[in-house]
Amino acid sequence: MDKLNAISVFCRVIETQSFTQAAALENISVAMASKLVAQLEEQLKTRLLQRTTRKIAPTEAGLVYYQRCHPILVELEEADSSISDLSSSLQGNIVVSIPMDFGLRFIAPVLPSFIKANPNLHVEVEFSDRRVDLMSEGYDIALRIGALQDSTLVAKKLATTTMHFVASPKYLTEYGIPKQPEDLEHHHCLLYKAIGNQIYWEFAHNGKVQRIKMRSRMICNNGLTLVQMAKDDLGIINSPRFLVEKELKSGELIEVLPEYKQQRLDLHAVYPHRRHLAAKVKAFIKFLSQLNLGEMA
């Protein structure tokens, strides 16, 4: 048994929850994939996977083994990729998912430079706030703002942003400036909602966190639209700094409740651990890193 190949197959099974998909990624038969995992279990003298007719899931030992082996495989593939990059240019396809508002503000203006630098690489970009399933939908890389949930994905932190409550001067003149979170009950709050999100605003003050479920006459899944609504004097929004930086500097919007801090949101590039894609993913991450996003304004 080639133990490295067996470990690689085992990791693919964990990531895809399928021997069929794992075998396809490893370019071997399903029977061979099953045999390699069985041999690995025999060598380790422990069961790594729970197999039923409907589901494949790691045992406790299998999860621990995956968490130890996965980073090693990533390092090996990146080493192979770094050598490969020295002798060949990037080519083929790369499929990327980027949050809509962030992508339009920061990525779209500079994306042509990446395309021009890699003329043999076909780039497919989806600007959307939909949280894609990288493994099953065929994405090579995705940018995500906020908490990460996919434990099987490799993640690289690129930047950080903060959330701010803002409204127009005219709106605040008419309705008053809220002094504490409870005052928002008497205001028009324009809410952002992505698929599956609950409408809560969190406030942290003097070491205490207050979580309030908001009510609103408008809910929208697009941050730029909410910024425009706030500029048109329709209410208070809770927006990432990078969407309202210009308006705050110009005075079109004013921050309210600034003493009530909110959780900082990290921007990560996430990507699945797959062979033959690392060089392209590495190139795109390098491109993103060179943007110096830092503290996303």
C-alpha positions in Angstrom: 0.0 0.0 0.0 1.2 3.5 -0.9 0.3 5.1 2.4 0.5 8.7 1.1 -2.0 7.8 -1.6 -4.3 6.1 0.9 -4.2 9.1 3.2 -5.0 11.4 0.3 -8.0 9.2 -0.7 -9.2 9.1 2.9 -9.1 12.9 3.1 -11.0 13.3 -0.2 -13.7 10.9 1.2 -14.0 13.1 4.3 -14.2 16.3 2.2 -16.7 15.0 -0.3 -18.6 12.5 1.9 -18.4 10.2 -1.2 -16.1 7.4 -2.3 -17.3 8.1 -5.9 -16.3 11.8 -5.8 -13.1 11.0 -4.0 -12.1 8.4 -6.5 -12.8 10.8 -9.4 -10.6 13.5 -7.8 -7.8 10.9 -7.3 -8.3 9.5 -10.8 -8.8 6.0 -9.5 -11.7 3.5 -9.4 -14.2 3.5 -6.6 -13.1 -0.1 -5.8 -9.5 1.0 -5.4 -10.5 4.0 -3.3 -12.4 1.7 -0.9 -9.5 -0.7 -0.8 -7.0 1.9 0.0 -9.1 3.3 2.9 -9.7 -0.3 4.2 -5.9 -1.0 4.1 -5.2 2.3 5.9 -7.7 1.3 8.6 -6.1 -2.1 8.9 -2.7 -0.6 9.3 -3.9 1.8 11.9 -6.0 -0.9 13.6 -8.9 1.5 14.0 -12.1 2.4 12.0 -11.8 5.8 10.4 -15.2 6.0 8.7 -18.7 5.2 9.5 -20.4 3.8 6.4 -24.1 3.6 5.9 -26.3 3.3 2.7 -27.0 7.1 3.0 -24.0 8.7 4.6 -20.2 8.5 5.1 -18.9 10.3 8.2 -15.6 10.2 10.1 -15.4 8.4 13.4 -13.8 10.3 16.3 -10.5 8.7 15.4 -11.0 9.5 11.7 -11.7 13.1 12.4 -8.5 13.5 14.5 -6.5 11.7 11.8 -7.9 13.9 9.1 -7.1 17.1 11.1 -3.5 16.0 11.4 -3.0 14.7 7.9 -4.9 17.5 6.0 -2.3 20.3 6.6 0.5 17.9 5.6 -1.1 17.2 2.3 -1.7 20.9 1.7 2.0 21.6 2.3 3.1 18.8 -0.1 0.8 20.1 -2.8 2.0 23.6 -2.4 5.6 22.4 -2.6 4.8 20.6 -5.8 3.0 23.7 -7.1 5.9 26.0 -6.3 8.3 23.8 -8.4 5.7 23.5 -11.2 5.3 27.3 -11.3 9.0 27.8 -12.1 8.7 25.9 -15.4 5.2 26.7 -16.8 2.7 29.4 -17.0 -0.8 29.1 -15.6 -3.4 27.8 -17.9 -6.9 26.2 -17.8 -9.9 27.4 -15.8 -10.3 29.0 -12.4 -13.7 29.5 -10.9 -14.1 32.2 -8.2 -17.0 33.3 -5.9 -16.8 36.8 -4.5 -19.3 38.7 -2.3 -21.3 41.2 -4.4 -20.7 44.6 -2.8 -17.1 43.9 -1.8 -16.3 42.5 -5.2 -17.7 45.4 -7.1 -15.9 47.9 -4.9 -12.5 46.3 -4.6 -12.0 43.4 -7.0 -13.7 44.4 -10.2 -11.5 47.5 -10.8 -8.3 45.5 -10.6 -9.4 42.1 -12.0 -8.3 43.0 -15.5 -4.7 43.2 -14.3 -4.9 39.6 -13.1 -6.4 38.4 -16.4 -3.8 40.3 -18.5 -1.0 38.8 -16.4 -2.3 35.3 -17.0 -3.4 35.2 -20.7 -3.6 31.4 -20.8 -5.9 31.2 -17.7 -9.7 31.3 -18.2 -11.3 33.2 -15.3 -14.9 32.7 -14.3 -16.1 35.0 -11.5 -19.5 35.0 -9.7 -20.3 38.2 -7.8 -22.9 37.0 -5.3 -23.5 36.8 -1.6 -24.7 33.2 -2.0 -22.5 30.9 0.1 -21.5 28.4 -2.5 -20.5 24.8 -1.9 -17.0 24.8 -3.3 -16.6 21.0 -3.5 -19.9 20.1 -5.1 -20.3 23.2 -7.3 -16.8 23.2 -8.7 -15.4 26.4 -7.4 -11.7 26.7 -7.0 -11.7 29.6 -4.5 -14.2 31.9 -2.7 -13.9 35.0 -0.7 -16.0 35.1 2.5 -16.6 37.9 5.0 -17.4 36.8 8.5 -17.3 33.5 10.5 -16.1 30.4 8.6 -18.1 27.2 8.8 -16.4 24.8 6.4 -13.8 22.9 8.4 -12.6 21.0 5.4 -11.6 24.1 3.5 -8.2 25.8 3.6 -8.6 29.5 4.7 -6.2 32.4 4.3 -7.0 35.7 6.1 -6.7 38.7 3.8 -8.2 41.7 5.6 -10.5 42.9 8.4 -13.5 45.2 8.4 -15.8 46.7 11.1 -19.6 47.3 11.1 -21.1 50.8 11.7 -24.6 52.2 12.3 -25.1 55.2 10.0 -27.9 57.5 8.8 -28.2 60.7 6.9 -28.1 64.1 8.7 -31.7 64.9 7.4 -33.1 61.7 8.8 -31.4 62.2 12.2 -32.7 65.8 12.3 -36.2 64.6 11.8 -36.2 61.5 14.1 -33.5 62.4 16.5 -30.1 60.7 17.3 -30.4 57.4 19.2 -28.4 57.4 22.4 -28.8 53.7 23.3 -29.9 50.5 21.4 -33.4 50.6 22.9 -34.0 54.0 21.1 -33.9 52.1 17.8 -37.4 50.9 18.5 -38.6 54.4 17.5 -36.5 54.5 14.3 -36.8 53.1 10.8 -34.0 50.5 10.6 -33.2 49.2 7.1 -31.9 45.7 7.4 -29.5 43.5 5.5 -30.5 39.9 5.1 -28.5 37.2 3.2 -30.0 33.7 2.6 -30.5 32.0 6.0 -29.6 35.0 8.1 -31.6 36.1 11.1 -32.2 39.8 11.6 -30.3 40.7 14.7 -28.1 43.6 15.6 -25.5 43.1 18.3 -24.2 45.9 20.6 -21.2 45.6 22.8 -20.7 48.2 25.6 -18.7 48.1 28.8 -17.9 44.5 28.3 -21.5 43.4 27.8 -23.1 42.2 24.6 -26.7 43.0 23.8 -28.4 41.2 20.9 -31.6 42.7 19.6 -33.9 41.3 16.9 -34.8 44.2 14.7 -38.0 45.1 13.0 -38.1 47.0 9.8 -40.4 48.1 6.9 -37.6 47.1 4.5 -35.2 44.2 4.3 -32.7 43.9 1.4 -29.9 41.4 0.5 -27.7 44.1 -1.1 -25.5 46.4 0.9 -25.1 49.1 -1.8 -28.9 49.4 -2.1 -29.2 50.0 1.7 -26.4 52.6 1.5 -28.4 54.5 -1.1 -31.6 54.2 0.9 -29.8 55.7 3.9 -28.5 58.5 1.8 -32.1 59.1 0.7 -33.1 59.7 4.3 -35.1 56.5 4.8 -33.5 55.2 8.0 -30.5 53.7 9.9 -28.4 50.9 8.4 -25.7 48.7 9.8 -23.0 48.6 7.2 -19.4 47.4 6.8 -17.0 50.3 6.8 -15.8 49.7 3.3 -19.3 50.4 1.9 -19.8 53.8 3.7 -16.3 55.2 4.1 -16.7 57.7 1.3 -20.1 58.9 2.6 -18.8 59.2 6.2 -15.9 61.4 5.0 -18.2 63.6 2.9 -20.8 63.9 5.6 -23.6 62.3 3.5 -23.9 59.8 6.3 -23.2 60.1 10.1 -22.3 57.3 12.5 -24.6 56.8 15.4 -24.1 54.8 18.6 -20.3 54.8 18.0 -19.6 53.8 21.6 -21.4 50.5 21.0 -18.8 48.3 19.3 -19.5 45.4 17.0 -17.7 42.3 16.1 -14.9 42.7 13.6 -15.4 40.8 10.4 -12.5 39.0 8.7 -12.1 38.5 4.9 -10.8 35.1 4.1 -9.9 33.3 0.8 -11.1 29.7 1.1 -10.4 26.9 -1.2 -10.7 23.1 -1.2 -7.7 20.9 -1.0 -7.5 19.4 -4.5 -4.7 18.4 -6.7 -3.6 20.2 -9.9 -5.4 23.4 -8.9 -3.0 24.7 -6.2 -0.9 26.7 -8.6 -3.9 28.7 -9.9 -5.3 29.2 -6.5 -1.9 30.3 -5.2 -1.6 32.8 -8.0 -5.1 34.3 -7.3 -4.3 34.5 -3.6 -1.0 36.2 -4.3 -2.9 38.7 -6.5 -5.4 39.4 -3.7 -2.6 39.7 -1.1 -0.9 42.4 -3.3 -4.0 44.5 -3.1 -3.1 45.5 0.4 -6.7 45.3 1.6 -5.5 45.4 5.2 -8.2 47.1 7.3 -10.8 47.3 4.6 -11.7 51.0 4.6 
